[in-house]
């Protein structure tokens, strides 16, 4: 019985006690590695040698870190790509919005070129008005007589067409076909833009044009071969002030079309900021009921006319 207890104690001591080959006071780092020890054990094979727990886990942790780093890198690349695509989408949307806005501001292919005046244009206006029998209006008495004879009619002012407040009352007149042109133009403009046009100048007299030349260097001559077409009452100026770019574009297109058809001549002025428009009888031909009725001859002007020599004339400086 005693021997069994002894044996048990001895076995317990052998199991828990120090290894017979390792001294207690030996430094830890000097102690033989368990794997090396097992390798030195007689009969031990390479299959019996196992790596320590730390050595076995190291490759696993390293692979996991690599996978985590790759996943983080993929996330960063995906985020950057998404942000880039988002920026491209925003830029595309902005560009489309800007293009649509520009298309709304200036429709049908952009801003038409200005309808600038020229010496040839002034020559043509003088020649055509002369051929239509329209003489220059000399003074205020001559103007009043033509108004009384209804050779000149009031500018057709309306909600679509206003007249500059500084224009004298007896100078708010024009030829009947010019009045029709104004009414048609203003009505079409109001339908498109819901705002009125403004007439800044209409009929003038030779007397008035001379005074104007003293203060306005852009004014055309009052006497000579080439004079201001305003002196016949067939010409009016429409102010550009207050018109939007879209309205300017609309005016240029419409006026250019009528000019190409030979119904008007237009000169776009920039110093005085207006459309100078001479309207010809062909815009609104007279309708004669029944047989032909002889028209009333126009009063002759006392201002002499000579055949113009365009080569010897200076460039036109306005109307």
Beta strands, then each sheet from edge to edge (+ up, - down):
strand 1: 153-154
strand 2: 161-163
strand 3: 173-174
strand 4: 197-201
strand 5: 235-239
strand 6: 264-269
strand 7: 274-279
sheet 1: 1+ 3-
sheet 2: 2+ 4+ 5- 7+ 6-
end
